[in-house]
Amino acid sequence: METTEIIIDEIDVSGGTGSNFIIEWKIPKDCPEPLFEAVMTSTMGQQGLSFTTQAKRVK
């Protein structure tokens, strides 16, 4: 089992609004597919926003 953490600065707008990520991976045959999840948190002023999402396979 492995965990990787990627942090993107809140002021980084290079991906535009609603940025998406494409993750490529390779696994041996007969292995379960990996699980990719994301957590977004933001605090501006006195208000906070957060959500989680799970990846979906793109063919």
PDB file of N, CA, C, O and CB in Angstrom:
ATOM      1  N   MET A   1       0.848  -1.166   0.000  1.00  0.00           N
ATOM      2  CA  MET A   1       0.000   0.000   0.000  1.00  0.00           C
ATOM      3  C   MET A   1       0.899   1.236   0.000  1.00  0.00           C
ATOM      4  O   MET A   1       1.955   1.247   0.633  1.00  0.00           O
ATOM      5  CB  MET A   1      -0.968  -0.006   1.222  1.00  0.00           C
ATOM      6  N   GLU A   2       0.475   2.262  -0.708  1.00  0.00           N
ATOM      7  CA  GLU A   2       1.274   3.478  -0.832  1.00  0.00           C
ATOM      8  C   GLU A   2       0.364   4.697  -0.827  1.00  0.00           C
ATOM      9  O   GLU A   2      -0.774   4.642  -1.293  1.00  0.00           O
ATOM     10  CB  GLU A   2       2.129   3.447  -2.117  1.00  0.00           C
ATOM     11  N   THR A   3       0.877   5.789  -0.299  1.00  0.00           N
ATOM     12  CA  THR A   3       0.158   7.060  -0.306  1.00  0.00           C
ATOM     13  C   THR A   3       1.070   8.130  -0.880  1.00  0.00           C
ATOM     14  O   THR A   3       2.249   8.200  -0.535  1.00  0.00           O
ATOM     15  CB  THR A   3      -0.322   7.448   1.124  1.00  0.00           C
ATOM     16  N   THR A   4       0.530   8.956  -1.745  1.00  0.00           N
ATOM     17  CA  THR A   4       1.267  10.086  -2.291  1.00  0.00           C
ATOM     18  C   THR A   4       0.457  11.339  -2.052  1.00  0.00           C
ATOM     19  O   THR A   4      -0.756  11.353  -2.262  1.00  0.00           O
ATOM     20  CB  THR A   4       1.568   9.895  -3.803  1.00  0.00           C
ATOM     21  N   GLU A   5       1.126  12.392  -1.611  1.00  0.00           N
ATOM     22  CA  GLU A   5       0.444  13.650  -1.331  1.00  0.00           C
ATOM     23  C   GLU A   5       0.926  14.709  -2.310  1.00  0.00           C
ATOM     24  O   GLU A   5       2.128  14.921  -2.467  1.00  0.00           O
ATOM     25  CB  GLU A   5       0.686  14.103   0.132  1.00  0.00           C
ATOM     26  N   ILE A   6      -0.016  15.370  -2.964  1.00  0.00           N
ATOM     27  CA  ILE A   6       0.294  16.454  -3.897  1.00  0.00           C
ATOM     28  C   ILE A   6      -0.433  17.693  -3.391  1.00  0.00           C
ATOM     29  O   ILE A   6      -1.651  17.676  -3.216  1.00  0.00           O
ATOM     30  CB  ILE A   6      -0.130  16.096  -5.383  1.00  0.00           C
ATOM     31  N   ILE A   7       0.310  18.756  -3.160  1.00  0.00           N
ATOM     32  CA  ILE A   7      -0.288  19.989  -2.648  1.00  0.00           C
ATOM     33  C   ILE A   7      -0.151  21.080  -3.706  1.00  0.00           C
ATOM     34  O   ILE A   7       0.937  21.333  -4.223  1.00  0.00           O
ATOM     35  CB  ILE A   7       0.384  20.427  -1.306  1.00  0.00           C
ATOM     36  N   ILE A   8      -1.265  21.713  -4.013  1.00  0.00           N
ATOM     37  CA  ILE A   8      -1.282  22.808  -4.993  1.00  0.00           C
ATOM     38  C   ILE A   8      -1.681  24.071  -4.259  1.00  0.00           C
ATOM     39  O   ILE A   8      -2.712  24.113  -3.587  1.00  0.00           O
ATOM     40  CB  ILE A   8      -2.265  22.512  -6.189  1.00  0.00           C
ATOM     41  N   ASP A   9      -0.870  25.087  -4.389  1.00  0.00           N
ATOM     42  CA  ASP A   9      -1.107  26.351  -3.686  1.00  0.00           C
ATOM     43  C   ASP A   9      -2.456  26.941  -4.090  1.00  0.00           C
ATOM     44  O   ASP A   9      -2.843  26.902  -5.259  1.00  0.00           O
ATOM     45  CB  ASP A   9       0.028  27.358  -3.979  1.00  0.00           C
ATOM     46  N   GLU A  10      -3.149  27.476  -3.122  1.00  0.00           N
ATOM     47  CA  GLU A  10      -4.486  28.028  -3.350  1.00  0.00           C
ATOM     48  C   GLU A  10      -4.482  29.163  -4.383  1.00  0.00           C
ATOM     49  O   GLU A  10      -5.468  29.356  -5.094  1.00  0.00           O
ATOM     50  CB  GLU A  10      -5.066  28.532  -2.036  1.00  0.00           C
ATOM     51  N   ILE A  11      -3.387  29.905  -4.464  1.00  0.00           N
ATOM     52  CA  ILE A  11      -3.345  31.032  -5.407  1.00  0.00           C
ATOM     53  C   ILE A  11      -2.884  30.608  -6.803  1.00  0.00           C
ATOM     54  O   ILE A  11      -2.811  31.446  -7.702  1.00  0.00           O
ATOM     55  CB  ILE A  11      -2.421  32.122  -4.874  1.00  0.00           C
ATOM     56  N   ASP A  12      -2.568  29.315  -7.003  1.00  0.00           N
ATOM     57  CA  ASP A  12      -2.169  28.797  -8.315  1.00  0.00           C
ATOM     58  C   ASP A  12      -3.418  28.630  -9.177  1.00  0.00           C
ATOM     59  O   ASP A  12      -4.229  27.740  -8.923  1.00  0.00           O
ATOM     60  CB  ASP A  12      -1.398  27.437  -8.179  1.00  0.00           C
ATOM     61  N   VAL A  13      -3.578  29.469 -10.181  1.00  0.00           N
ATOM     62  CA  VAL A  13      -4.752  29.406 -11.058  1.00  0.00           C
ATOM     63  C   VAL A  13      -4.381  28.945 -12.467  1.00  0.00           C
ATOM     64  O   VAL A  13      -5.147  29.150 -13.408  1.00  0.00           O
ATOM     65  CB  VAL A  13      -5.436  30.772 -11.123  1.00  0.00           C
ATOM     66  N   SER A  14      -3.204  28.319 -12.615  1.00  0.00           N
ATOM     67  CA  SER A  14      -2.741  27.922 -13.946  1.00  0.00           C
ATOM     68  C   SER A  14      -3.651  26.885 -14.604  1.00  0.00           C
ATOM     69  O   SER A  14      -3.682  26.797 -15.832  1.00  0.00           O
ATOM     70  CB  SER A  14      -1.334  27.375 -13.857  1.00  0.00           C
ATOM     71  N   GLY A  15      -4.388  26.102 -13.824  1.00  0.00           N
ATOM     72  CA  GLY A  15      -5.287  25.097 -14.398  1.00  0.00           C
ATOM     73  C   GLY A  15      -6.691  25.615 -14.648  1.00  0.00           C
ATOM     74  O   GLY A  15      -7.537  24.889 -15.170  1.00  0.00           O
ATOM     75  N   GLY A  16      -6.947  26.866 -14.280  1.00  0.00           N
ATOM     76  CA  GLY A  16      -8.285  27.425 -14.447  1.00  0.00           C
ATOM     77  C   GLY A  16      -9.220  26.938 -13.352  1.00  0.00           C
ATOM     78  O   GLY A  16      -8.799  26.246 -12.424  1.00  0.00           O
ATOM     79  N   THR A  17     -10.479  27.301 -13.465  1.00  0.00           N
ATOM     80  CA  THR A  17     -11.446  26.852 -12.475  1.00  0.00           C
ATOM     81  C   THR A  17     -11.811  25.403 -12.753  1.00  0.00           C
ATOM     82  O   THR A  17     -11.876  24.986 -13.909  1.00  0.00           O
ATOM     83  CB  THR A  17     -12.707  27.747 -12.482  1.00  0.00           C
ATOM     84  N   GLY A  18     -12.045  24.650 -11.715  1.00  0.00           N
ATOM     85  CA  GLY A  18     -12.417  23.247 -11.877  1.00  0.00           C
ATOM     86  C   GLY A  18     -11.324  22.416 -12.494  1.00  0.00           C
ATOM     87  O   GLY A  18     -11.596  21.571 -13.347  1.00  0.00           O
ATOM     88  N   SER A  19     -10.102  22.636 -12.085  1.00  0.00           N
ATOM     89  CA  SER A  19      -8.969  21.890 -12.648  1.00  0.00           C
ATOM     90  C   SER A  19      -9.170  20.387 -12.510  1.00  0.00           C
ATOM     91  O   SER A  19      -9.759  19.916 -11.538  1.00  0.00           O
ATOM     92  CB  SER A  19      -7.665  22.305 -11.963  1.00  0.00           C
ATOM     93  N   ASN A  20      -8.681  19.652 -13.477  1.00  0.00           N
ATOM     94  CA  ASN A  20      -8.762  18.193 -13.479  1.00  0.00           C
ATOM     95  C   ASN A  20      -7.364  17.622 -13.587  1.00  0.00           C
ATOM     96  O   ASN A  20      -6.440  18.294 -14.046  1.00  0.00           O
ATOM     97  CB  ASN A  20      -9.655  17.680 -14.638  1.00  0.00           C
ATOM     98  N   PHE A  21      -7.215  16.374 -13.161  1.00  0.00           N
ATOM     99  CA  PHE A  21      -5.928  15.701 -13.209  1.00  0.00           C
ATOM    100  C   PHE A  21      -6.091  14.376 -13.912  1.00  0.00           C
ATOM    101  O   PHE A  21      -7.095  13.689 -13.727  1.00  0.00           O
ATOM    102  CB  PHE A  21      -5.347  15.504 -11.799  1.00  0.00           C
ATOM    103  N   ILE A  22      -5.108  14.009 -14.720  1.00  0.00           N
ATOM    104  CA  ILE A  22      -5.074  12.692 -15.347  1.00  0.00           C
ATOM    105  C   ILE A  22      -3.876  11.963 -14.760  1.00  0.00           C
ATOM    106  O   ILE A  22      -2.749  12.456 -14.817  1.00  0.00           O
ATOM    107  CB  ILE A  22      -4.986  12.786 -16.926  1.00  0.00           C
ATOM    108  N   ILE A  23      -4.125  10.784 -14.194  1.00  0.00           N
ATOM    109  CA  ILE A  23      -3.090   9.998 -13.539  1.00  0.00           C
ATOM    110  C   ILE A  23      -2.924   8.718 -14.333  1.00  0.00           C
ATOM    111  O   ILE A  23      -3.892   7.990 -14.555  1.00  0.00           O
ATOM    112  CB  ILE A  23      -3.445   9.701 -12.042  1.00  0.00           C
ATOM    113  N   GLU A  24      -1.694   8.438 -14.765  1.00  0.00           N
ATOM    114  CA  GLU A  24      -1.409   7.203 -15.489  1.00  0.00           C
ATOM    115  C   GLU A  24      -0.707   6.237 -14.540  1.00  0.00           C
ATOM    116  O   GLU A  24       0.160   6.647 -13.769  1.00  0.00           O
ATOM    117  CB  GLU A  24      -0.536   7.478 -16.759  1.00  0.00           C
ATOM    118  N   TRP A  25      -1.076   4.954 -14.592  1.00  0.00           N
ATOM    119  CA  TRP A  25      -0.448   3.966 -13.738  1.00  0.00           C
ATOM    120  C   TRP A  25      -0.339   2.643 -14.472  1.00  0.00           C
ATOM    121  O   TRP A  25      -1.040   2.406 -15.456  1.00  0.00           O
ATOM    122  CB  TRP A  25      -1.231   3.798 -12.433  1.00  0.00           C
ATOM    123  N   LYS A  26       0.540   1.787 -13.988  1.00  0.00           N
ATOM    124  CA  LYS A  26       0.699   0.435 -14.510  1.00  0.00           C
ATOM    125  C   LYS A  26       0.644  -0.516 -13.331  1.00  0.00           C
ATOM    126  O   LYS A  26       1.225  -0.253 -12.278  1.00  0.00           O
ATOM    127  CB  LYS A  26       2.037   0.273 -15.313  1.00  0.00           C
ATOM    128  N   ILE A  27      -0.062  -1.631 -13.516  1.00  0.00           N
ATOM    129  CA  ILE A  27      -0.139  -2.653 -12.483  1.00  0.00           C
ATOM    130  C   ILE A  27       0.012  -4.022 -13.136  1.00  0.00           C
ATOM    131  O   ILE A  27      -0.317  -4.190 -14.311  1.00  0.00           O
ATOM    132  CB  ILE A  27      -1.478  -2.554 -11.695  1.00  0.00           C
ATOM    133  N   PRO A  28       0.504  -4.995 -12.385  1.00  0.00           N
ATOM    134  CA  PRO A  28       0.582  -6.357 -12.931  1.00  0.00           C
ATOM    135  C   PRO A  28      -0.824  -6.922 -13.167  1.00  0.00           C
ATOM    136  O   PRO A  28      -1.797  -6.467 -12.567  1.00  0.00           O
ATOM    137  CB  PRO A  28       1.379  -7.282 -11.973  1.00  0.00           C
ATOM    138  N   LYS A  29      -0.909  -7.901 -14.034  1.00  0.00           N
ATOM    139  CA  LYS A  29      -2.197  -8.559 -14.276  1.00  0.00           C
ATOM    140  C   LYS A  29      -2.714  -9.170 -12.979  1.00  0.00           C
ATOM    141  O   LYS A  29      -1.933  -9.532 -12.099  1.00  0.00           O
ATOM    142  CB  LYS A  29      -2.066  -9.649 -15.376  1.00  0.00           C
ATOM    143  N   ASP A  30      -4.012  -9.280 -12.871  1.00  0.00           N
ATOM    144  CA  ASP A  30      -4.684  -9.873 -11.709  1.00  0.00           C
ATOM    145  C   ASP A  30      -4.507  -9.073 -10.422  1.00  0.00           C
ATOM    146  O   ASP A  30      -4.674  -9.620  -9.332  1.00  0.00           O
ATOM    147  CB  ASP A  30      -4.175 -11.266 -11.494  1.00  0.00           C
ATOM    148  N   CYS A  31      -4.171  -7.789 -10.529  1.00  0.00           N
ATOM    149  CA  CYS A  31      -4.093  -6.917  -9.353  1.00  0.00           C
ATOM    150  C   CYS A  31      -5.281  -5.960  -9.378  1.00  0.00           C
ATOM    151  O   CYS A  31      -5.716  -5.550 -10.454  1.00  0.00           O
ATOM    152  CB  CYS A  31      -2.738  -6.125  -9.318  1.00  0.00           C
ATOM    153  N   PRO A  32      -5.801  -5.607  -8.236  1.00  0.00           N
ATOM    154  CA  PRO A  32      -6.905  -4.641  -8.215  1.00  0.00           C
ATOM    155  C   PRO A  32      -6.419  -3.254  -8.647  1.00  0.00           C
ATOM    156  O   PRO A  32      -5.260  -2.893  -8.447  1.00  0.00           O
ATOM    157  CB  PRO A  32      -7.534  -4.571  -6.802  1.00  0.00           C
ATOM    158  N   GLU A  33      -7.327  -2.497  -9.237  1.00  0.00           N
ATOM    159  CA  GLU A  33      -6.971  -1.141  -9.654  1.00  0.00           C
ATOM    160  C   GLU A  33      -6.729  -0.268  -8.432  1.00  0.00           C
ATOM    161  O   GLU A  33      -7.340  -0.483  -7.385  1.00  0.00           O
ATOM    162  CB  GLU A  33      -8.076  -0.530 -10.542  1.00  0.00           C
ATOM    163  N   PRO A  34      -5.848   0.709  -8.556  1.00  0.00           N
ATOM    164  CA  PRO A  34      -5.604   1.617  -7.429  1.00  0.00           C
ATOM    165  C   PRO A  34      -6.798   2.534  -7.191  1.00  0.00           C
ATOM    166  O   PRO A  34      -7.632   2.733  -8.075  1.00  0.00           O
ATOM    167  CB  PRO A  34      -4.342   2.456  -7.681  1.00  0.00           C
ATOM    168  N   LEU A  35      -6.865   3.079  -6.005  1.00  0.00           N
ATOM    169  CA  LEU A  35      -7.921   3.999  -5.619  1.00  0.00           C
ATOM    170  C   LEU A  35      -7.319   5.390  -5.502  1.00  0.00           C
ATOM    171  O   LEU A  35      -6.345   5.584  -4.775  1.00  0.00           O
ATOM    172  CB  LEU A  35      -8.595   3.561  -4.284  1.00  0.00           C
ATOM    173  N   PHE A  36      -7.885   6.351  -6.204  1.00  0.00           N
ATOM    174  CA  PHE A  36      -7.412   7.734  -6.151  1.00  0.00           C
ATOM    175  C   PHE A  36      -8.515   8.598  -5.557  1.00  0.00           C
ATOM    176  O   PHE A  36      -9.652   8.576  -6.029  1.00  0.00           O
ATOM    177  CB  PHE A  36      -6.999   8.251  -7.569  1.00  0.00           C
ATOM    178  N   GLU A  37      -8.179   9.353  -4.529  1.00  0.00           N
ATOM    179  CA  GLU A  37      -9.127  10.260  -3.896  1.00  0.00           C
ATOM    180  C   GLU A  37      -8.458  11.617  -3.727  1.00  0.00           C
ATOM    181  O   GLU A  37      -7.234  11.705  -3.626  1.00  0.00           O
ATOM    182  CB  GLU A  37      -9.616   9.700  -2.525  1.00  0.00           C
ATOM    183  N   ALA A  38      -9.258  12.665  -3.697  1.00  0.00           N
ATOM    184  CA  ALA A  38      -8.737  14.021  -3.510  1.00  0.00           C
ATOM    185  C   ALA A  38      -9.542  14.734  -2.432  1.00  0.00           C
ATOM    186  O   ALA A  38     -10.742  14.507  -2.276  1.00  0.00           O
ATOM    187  CB  ALA A  38      -8.781  14.820  -4.839  1.00  0.00           C
ATOM    188  N   VAL A  39      -8.863  15.591  -1.700  1.00  0.00           N
ATOM    189  CA  VAL A  39      -9.491  16.430  -0.685  1.00  0.00           C
ATOM    190  C   VAL A  39      -9.126  17.868  -1.009  1.00  0.00           C
ATOM    191  O   VAL A  39      -7.948  18.180  -1.185  1.00  0.00           O
ATOM    192  CB  VAL A  39      -9.036  16.031   0.772  1.00  0.00           C
ATOM    193  N   MET A  40     -10.106  18.741  -1.090  1.00  0.00           N
ATOM    194  CA  MET A  40      -9.859  20.154  -1.324  1.00  0.00           C
ATOM    195  C   MET A  40     -10.345  20.922  -0.109  1.00  0.00           C
ATOM    196  O   MET A  40     -11.483  20.753   0.329  1.00  0.00           O
ATOM    197  CB  MET A  40     -10.561  20.649  -2.626  1.00  0.00           C
ATOM    198  N   THR A  41      -9.483  21.763   0.431  1.00  0.00           N
ATOM    199  CA  THR A  41      -9.876  22.618   1.545  1.00  0.00           C
ATOM    200  C   THR A  41      -9.438  24.040   1.251  1.00  0.00           C
ATOM    201  O   THR A  41      -8.385  24.265   0.655  1.00  0.00           O
ATOM    202  CB  THR A  41      -9.267  22.117   2.882  1.00  0.00           C
ATOM    203  N   SER A  42     -10.230  24.973   1.662  1.00  0.00           N
ATOM    204  CA  SER A  42      -9.934  26.385   1.442  1.00  0.00           C
ATOM    205  C   SER A  42     -10.505  27.190   2.596  1.00  0.00           C
ATOM    206  O   SER A  42     -11.608  26.918   3.071  1.00  0.00           O
ATOM    207  CB  SER A  42     -10.508  26.878   0.084  1.00  0.00           C
ATOM    208  N   THR A  43      -9.756  28.174   3.038  1.00  0.00           N
ATOM    209  CA  THR A  43     -10.258  29.101   4.053  1.00  0.00           C
ATOM    210  C   THR A  43      -9.911  30.512   3.608  1.00  0.00           C
ATOM    211  O   THR A  43      -8.739  30.881   3.537  1.00  0.00           O
ATOM    212  CB  THR A  43      -9.655  28.791   5.470  1.00  0.00           C
ATOM    213  N   MET A  44     -10.916  31.280   3.315  1.00  0.00           N
ATOM    214  CA  MET A  44     -10.743  32.682   2.935  1.00  0.00           C
ATOM    215  C   MET A  44     -11.495  33.534   3.942  1.00  0.00           C
ATOM    216  O   MET A  44     -12.701  33.367   4.122  1.00  0.00           O
ATOM    217  CB  MET A  44     -11.250  32.952   1.475  1.00  0.00           C
ATOM    218  N   GLY A  45     -10.797  34.439   4.593  1.00  0.00           N
ATOM    219  CA  GLY A  45     -11.448  35.253   5.601  1.00  0.00           C
ATOM    220  C   GLY A  45     -11.954  34.391   6.732  1.00  0.00           C
ATOM    221  O   GLY A  45     -11.180  33.651   7.339  1.00  0.00           O
ATOM    222  N   GLN A  46     -13.230  34.470   7.026  1.00  0.00           N
ATOM    223  CA  GLN A  46     -13.814  33.679   8.101  1.00  0.00           C
ATOM    224  C   GLN A  46     -14.660  32.525   7.577  1.00  0.00           C
ATOM    225  O   GLN A  46     -15.371  31.878   8.345  1.00  0.00           O
ATOM    226  CB  GLN A  46     -14.652  34.560   8.992  1.00  0.00           C
ATOM    227  N   GLN A  47     -14.587  32.269   6.291  1.00  0.00           N
ATOM    228  CA  GLN A  47     -15.414  31.229   5.687  1.00  0.00           C
ATOM    229  C   GLN A  47     -14.530  30.095   5.184  1.00  0.00           C
ATOM    230  O   GLN A  47     -13.442  30.342   4.663  1.00  0.00           O
ATOM    231  CB  GLN A  47     -16.268  31.804   4.536  1.00  0.00           C
ATOM    232  N   GLY A  48     -14.985  28.865   5.332  1.00  0.00           N
ATOM    233  CA  GLY A  48     -14.229  27.714   4.863  1.00  0.00           C
ATOM    234  C   GLY A  48     -15.045  26.864   3.908  1.00  0.00           C
ATOM    235  O   GLY A  48     -16.275  26.842   3.963  1.00  0.00           O
ATOM    236  N   LEU A  49     -14.340  26.166   3.035  1.00  0.00           N
ATOM    237  CA  LEU A  49     -14.978  25.306   2.044  1.00  0.00           C
ATOM    238  C   LEU A  49     -14.114  24.064   1.904  1.00  0.00           C
ATOM    239  O   LEU A  49     -12.889  24.169   1.841  1.00  0.00           O
ATOM    240  CB  LEU A  49     -15.159  26.040   0.661  1.00  0.00           C
ATOM    241  N   SER A  50     -14.724  22.903   1.856  1.00  0.00           N
ATOM    242  CA  SER A  50     -13.962  21.680   1.630  1.00  0.00           C
ATOM    243  C   SER A  50     -14.851  20.627   0.978  1.00  0.00           C
ATOM    244  O   SER A  50     -16.069  20.622   1.158  1.00  0.00           O
ATOM    245  CB  SER A  50     -13.375  21.148   2.955  1.00  0.00           C
ATOM    246  N   PHE A  51     -14.216  19.732   0.215  1.00  0.00           N
ATOM    247  CA  PHE A  51     -14.943  18.603  -0.363  1.00  0.00           C
ATOM    248  C   PHE A  51     -13.958  17.492  -0.697  1.00  0.00           C
ATOM    249  O   PHE A  51     -12.750  17.717  -0.774  1.00  0.00           O
ATOM    250  CB  PHE A  51     -15.735  19.034  -1.629  1.00  0.00           C
ATOM    251  N   THR A  52     -14.491  16.292  -0.894  1.00  0.00           N
ATOM    252  CA  THR A  52     -13.676  15.143  -1.325  1.00  0.00           C
ATOM    253  C   THR A  52     -14.265  14.606  -2.632  1.00  0.00           C
ATOM    254  O   THR A  52     -15.435  14.833  -2.943  1.00  0.00           O
ATOM    255  CB  THR A  52     -13.635  14.011  -0.215  1.00  0.00           C
ATOM    256  N   THR A  53     -13.445  13.904  -3.375  1.00  0.00           N
ATOM    257  CA  THR A  53     -13.890  13.310  -4.618  1.00  0.00           C
ATOM    258  C   THR A  53     -13.091  12.038  -4.884  1.00  0.00           C
ATOM    259  O   THR A  53     -11.966  11.903  -4.401  1.00  0.00           O
ATOM    260  CB  THR A  53     -13.746  14.308  -5.788  1.00  0.00           C
ATOM    261  N   GLN A  54     -13.655  11.112  -5.641  1.00  0.00           N
ATOM    262  CA  GLN A  54     -12.961   9.890  -6.036  1.00  0.00           C
ATOM    263  C   GLN A  54     -12.765   9.911  -7.540  1.00  0.00           C
ATOM    264  O   GLN A  54     -13.583  10.443  -8.291  1.00  0.00           O
ATOM    265  CB  GLN A  54     -13.748   8.622  -5.594  1.00  0.00           C
ATOM    266  N   ALA A  55     -11.646   9.310  -7.960  1.00  0.00           N
ATOM    267  CA  ALA A  55     -11.305   9.283  -9.385  1.00  0.00           C
ATOM    268  C   ALA A  55     -12.210   8.319 -10.146  1.00  0.00           C
ATOM    269  O   ALA A  55     -12.751   7.373  -9.573  1.00  0.00           O
ATOM    270  CB  ALA A  55      -9.832   8.886  -9.577  1.00  0.00           C
ATOM    271  N   LYS A  56     -12.363   8.568 -11.421  1.00  0.00           N
ATOM    272  CA  LYS A  56     -13.107   7.687 -12.315  1.00  0.00           C
ATOM    273  C   LYS A  56     -12.207   7.360 -13.499  1.00  0.00           C
ATOM    274  O   LYS A  56     -11.455   8.211 -13.974  1.00  0.00           O
ATOM    275  CB  LYS A  56     -14.453   8.346 -12.786  1.00  0.00           C
ATOM    276  N   ARG A  57     -12.291   6.116 -13.972  1.00  0.00           N
ATOM    277  CA  ARG A  57     -11.455   5.683 -15.098  1.00  0.00           C
ATOM    278  C   ARG A  57     -11.883   6.387 -16.385  1.00  0.00           C
ATOM    279  O   ARG A  57     -13.070   6.484 -16.696  1.00  0.00           O
ATOM    280  CB  ARG A  57     -11.535   4.147 -15.278  1.00  0.00           C
ATOM    281  N   VAL A  58     -10.888   6.875 -17.119  1.00  0.00           N
ATOM    282  CA  VAL A  58     -11.108   7.489 -18.428  1.00  0.00           C
ATOM    283  C   VAL A  58     -10.437   6.585 -19.436  1.00  0.00           C
ATOM    284  O   VAL A  58      -9.262   6.250 -19.284  1.00  0.00           O
ATOM    285  CB  VAL A  58     -10.546   8.967 -18.502  1.00  0.00           C
ATOM    286  N   LYS A  59     -11.166   6.185 -20.468  1.00  0.00           N
ATOM    287  CA  LYS A  59     -10.578   5.283 -21.473  1.00  0.00           C
ATOM    288  C   LYS A  59     -10.090   6.062 -22.660  1.00  0.00           C
ATOM    289  O   LYS A  59      -9.565   5.478 -23.608  1.00  0.00           O
ATOM    290  CB  LYS A  59     -11.587   4.229 -21.925  1.00  0.00           C
TER     291      LYS A  59
END
